[in-house]
């Protein structure tokens, strides 16, 4: 539902994808096959166990998702034009939030940002728990408020006005949040009929 429009739109172009947390690297090959031979895929992992060479169009960066230099290096490989981000990395709120704040400006309109395995936001060993500040699930709930900032003026995250202008949609699924980027105009009121 969220990725098919990008795949269809990029038939004659190349989808640009960052996946964080790649383990053996098999998913990088799956994304390349899904998005097509002209797609560019960048994987980031702190300790990848990739065996053998990867296909052309796939790059692997070794480092932490909490390192802004690694994230910026991934953006540079993709000419700072990203269509999809899949965060399956550390599963720790502080890393997920920092990664989102760093990468969101590099997403093109219509791009999709996915954060997986958010059940860890509820687990104590990941510094989580229901309603616990600092988890990505709570951050995402605050982004819903920032997305509607024009109606209440109380910024909830550092992304405040950026979210109000560029966060087109946010969808919650079991253990996953999917956000779509798009330009949003300030809302205006149009009255019809007689007073």
Kinemage of the C-alpha trace (Angstrom):
@kinemage 1
@onewidth
@group {chain A} dominant
@subgroup {mainchain}
@vectorlist {calphas} color= white
{ca unk a 1} P 0.000 0.000 0.000
{ca unk a 2} L 2.738 2.491 0.902
{ca unk a 3} L 5.568 1.328 -1.367
{ca unk a 4} L 3.714 0.383 -4.547
{ca unk a 5} L 3.117 4.030 -5.599
{ca unk a 6} L 6.870 4.685 -5.361
{ca unk a 7} L 7.669 1.529 -7.307
{ca unk a 8} L 5.151 2.406 -10.024
{ca unk a 9} L 6.270 6.056 -10.212
{ca unk a 10} L 9.954 5.135 -10.460
{ca unk a 11} L 9.616 2.664 -13.374
{ca unk a 12} L 11.747 4.814 -15.684
{ca unk a 13} L 13.733 6.399 -12.885
{ca unk a 14} L 15.456 4.811 -9.939
{ca unk a 15} L 14.066 4.466 -6.440
{ca unk a 16} L 16.519 5.565 -3.751
{ca unk a 17} L 16.293 3.540 -0.551
{ca unk a 18} L 18.072 3.516 2.819
{ca unk a 19} L 17.686 0.480 5.042
{ca unk a 20} L 19.075 0.642 8.566
{ca unk a 21} L 19.835 -2.725 10.147
{ca unk a 22} L 20.644 -5.193 7.365
{ca unk a 23} L 22.161 -8.222 9.202
{ca unk a 24} L 23.115 -10.686 6.411
{ca unk a 25} L 22.105 -8.252 3.662
{ca unk a 26} L 19.378 -10.370 2.078
{ca unk a 27} L 16.775 -7.642 2.425
{ca unk a 28} L 18.975 -5.256 0.410
{ca unk a 29} L 18.769 -7.660 -2.519
{ca unk a 30} L 14.994 -7.992 -2.009
{ca unk a 31} L 14.537 -4.197 -2.155
{ca unk a 32} L 16.683 -4.020 -5.309
{ca unk a 33} L 14.541 -6.680 -6.953
{ca unk a 34} L 11.287 -5.034 -5.777
{ca unk a 35} L 12.206 -1.510 -6.937
{ca unk a 36} L 14.008 -2.624 -10.102
{ca unk a 37} L 17.500 -2.782 -11.585
{ca unk a 38} L 17.979 0.987 -11.701
{ca unk a 39} L 17.206 1.471 -7.995
{ca unk a 40} L 19.940 2.547 -5.571
{ca unk a 41} L 19.950 0.900 -2.176
{ca unk a 42} L 22.125 1.915 0.787
{ca unk a 43} L 22.308 -0.349 3.815
{ca unk a 44} L 23.611 0.741 7.207
{ca unk a 45} L 24.551 -1.659 9.967
{ca unk a 46} L 26.803 -1.442 13.006
{ca unk a 47} L 27.981 -5.052 12.541
{ca unk a 48} L 26.739 -6.528 9.238
{ca unk a 49} L 27.217 -10.231 8.583
{ca unk a 50} L 27.044 -9.879 4.800
{ca unk a 51} L 28.654 -12.810 3.002
{ca unk a 52} L 30.031 -12.150 -0.460
{ca unk a 53} L 29.528 -9.239 -2.827
{ca unk a 54} L 26.296 -7.308 -3.192
{ca unk a 55} L 24.618 -6.501 -6.500
{ca unk a 56} L 25.463 -3.351 -8.432
{ca unk a 57} L 23.470 -0.410 -7.108
{ca unk a 58} L 23.736 -1.579 -3.491
{ca unk a 59} L 26.108 0.106 -1.058
{ca unk a 60} L 26.785 -0.968 2.515
{ca unk a 61} L 27.978 1.454 5.187
{ca unk a 62} L 29.317 0.094 8.463
{ca unk a 63} L 28.454 2.254 11.435
{ca unk a 64} L 25.813 3.276 13.910
{ca unk a 65} L 22.535 4.895 12.991
{ca unk a 66} L 23.196 7.318 15.839
{ca unk a 67} L 26.230 8.647 13.942
{ca unk a 68} L 25.098 11.630 11.838
{ca unk a 69} L 28.166 11.249 9.607
{ca unk a 70} L 27.091 7.741 8.583
{ca unk a 71} L 23.562 8.979 7.843
{ca unk a 72} L 24.876 11.916 5.817
{ca unk a 73} L 27.217 9.598 3.896
{ca unk a 74} L 24.184 7.487 2.938
{ca unk a 75} L 22.385 10.636 1.773
{ca unk a 76} L 25.389 11.673 -0.324
{ca unk a 77} L 25.420 8.300 -2.108
{ca unk a 78} L 21.784 8.975 -3.064
{ca unk a 79} L 22.432 12.615 -4.031
{ca unk a 80} L 20.382 13.759 -1.017
{ca unk a 81} L 17.181 12.525 -2.681
{ca unk a 82} L 15.582 9.671 -0.746
{ca unk a 83} L 12.366 7.843 -1.642
{ca unk a 84} L 12.218 5.244 1.156
{ca unk a 85} L 13.776 4.821 4.600
{ca unk a 86} L 13.332 1.591 6.541
{ca unk a 87} L 14.578 1.789 10.135
{ca unk a 88} L 15.147 -1.729 11.452
{ca unk a 89} L 18.288 -0.772 13.372
{ca unk a 90} L 18.923 -0.489 17.101
{ca unk a 91} L 15.221 -0.385 18.077
{ca unk a 92} L 16.116 2.218 20.708
{ca unk a 93} L 13.988 5.351 20.843
{ca unk a 94} L 16.818 7.869 21.031
{ca unk a 95} L 18.473 6.347 17.924
{ca unk a 96} L 15.191 6.091 16.004
{ca unk a 97} L 14.242 9.687 16.794
{ca unk a 98} L 17.673 11.111 15.919
{ca unk a 99} L 17.733 9.111 12.684
{ca unk a 100} L 14.294 10.397 11.724
{ca unk a 101} L 15.228 14.013 12.509
{ca unk a 102} L 18.438 13.677 10.472
{ca unk a 103} L 17.018 11.923 7.403
{ca unk a 104} L 13.547 13.510 7.051
{ca unk a 105} L 14.842 16.685 5.323
{ca unk a 106} L 16.441 14.527 2.594
{ca unk a 107} L 13.213 12.748 1.671
{ca unk a 108} L 11.547 13.843 -1.568
{ca unk a 109} L 7.828 14.583 -1.797
{ca unk a 110} L 5.902 11.332 -1.821
{ca unk a 111} L 8.671 9.505 0.056
{ca unk a 112} L 7.887 6.963 2.767
{ca unk a 113} L 9.620 6.590 6.140
{ca unk a 114} L 9.066 3.276 7.957
{ca unk a 115} L 10.091 2.434 11.528
{ca unk a 116} L 9.813 -1.271 12.329
{ca unk a 117} L 9.716 -3.347 15.515
{ca unk a 118} L 8.131 -0.645 17.643
{ca unk a 119} L 6.998 -3.235 20.188
{ca unk a 120} L 10.412 -2.496 21.730
{ca unk a 121} L 8.995 0.927 22.683
{ca unk a 122} L 7.086 -0.984 25.363
{ca unk a 123} L 9.964 -3.142 26.626
{ca unk a 124} L 11.994 -2.129 29.704
{ca unk a 125} L 15.237 -3.520 28.240
{ca unk a 126} L 14.889 -0.924 25.452
{ca unk a 127} L 14.018 1.842 27.960
{ca unk a 128} L 10.398 1.578 26.946
{ca unk a 129} L 7.003 1.266 28.532
{ca unk a 130} L 3.439 2.476 27.869
{ca unk a 131} L 3.487 6.278 27.638
{ca unk a 132} L 7.249 6.394 28.257
{ca unk a 133} L 8.845 9.574 26.924
{ca unk a 134} L 11.789 9.043 24.613
{ca unk a 135} L 10.364 6.028 22.793
{ca unk a 136} L 9.652 6.314 19.096
{ca unk a 137} L 6.011 5.348 19.552
{ca unk a 138} L 5.485 8.319 21.897
{ca unk a 139} L 7.474 10.576 19.552
{ca unk a 140} L 5.238 9.492 16.655
{ca unk a 141} L 2.116 10.320 18.704
{ca unk a 142} L 3.520 13.811 19.284
{ca unk a 143} L 4.203 14.133 15.551
{ca unk a 144} L 0.448 13.754 14.998
{ca unk a 145} L -0.011 16.908 17.081
{ca unk a 146} L 2.775 18.710 15.197
{ca unk a 147} L 1.201 17.672 11.906
{ca unk a 148} L -1.846 19.681 13.052
{ca unk a 149} L 0.157 22.611 14.424
{ca unk a 150} L -1.866 25.146 12.424
{ca unk a 151} L -4.867 24.354 14.598
{ca unk a 152} L -3.298 24.627 18.049
{ca unk a 153} L 0.118 26.383 17.907
{ca unk a 154} L 1.771 24.216 20.595
{ca unk a 155} L 4.825 22.545 19.085
{ca unk a 156} L 5.313 19.062 20.579
{ca unk a 157} L 8.671 17.983 19.025
{ca unk a 158} L 11.691 19.645 17.471
{ca unk a 159} L 10.095 18.796 14.132
{ca unk a 160} L 7.108 21.111 14.906
{ca unk a 161} L 6.726 23.431 11.924
{ca unk a 162} L 8.574 21.007 9.630
{ca unk a 163} L 5.988 18.339 10.452
{ca unk a 164} L 3.159 20.840 9.946
{ca unk a 165} L 4.430 21.636 6.442
{ca unk a 166} L 5.770 18.253 5.268
{ca unk a 167} L 4.189 15.366 7.204
{ca unk a 168} L 1.378 14.390 4.864
{ca unk a 169} L 0.295 11.214 6.639
{ca unk a 170} L 1.204 8.959 9.514
{ca unk a 171} L -0.121 5.418 9.861
{ca unk a 172} L 0.190 3.201 12.923
{ca unk a 173} L 0.325 -0.567 12.530
{ca unk a 174} L 1.212 -3.316 14.996
{ca unk a 175} L 4.897 -2.619 15.796
{ca unk a 176} L 5.281 -0.205 12.889
{ca unk a 177} L 4.776 3.445 11.932
{ca unk a 178} L 4.730 4.619 8.302
{ca unk a 179} L 5.013 8.330 7.455
{ca unk a 180} L 4.604 9.966 4.051
{ca unk a 181} L 6.249 13.234 3.098
{ca unk a 182} L 4.458 15.892 1.057
{ca unk a 183} L 4.197 19.653 0.833
{ca unk a 184} L 1.224 20.973 2.782
{ca unk a 185} L -0.099 24.500 2.465
{ca unk a 186} L -1.374 26.388 5.469
{ca unk a 187} L -5.081 25.647 5.794
{ca unk a 188} L -7.519 28.344 4.817
{ca unk a 189} L -11.228 28.750 5.302
{ca unk a 190} L -13.656 29.129 2.443
{ca unk a 191} L -17.284 29.960 3.260
{ca unk a 192} L -20.159 29.107 0.928
{ca unk a 193} L -23.775 30.137 1.031
{ca unk a 194} L -25.518 33.055 2.691
{ca unk a 195} L -24.764 34.423 6.132
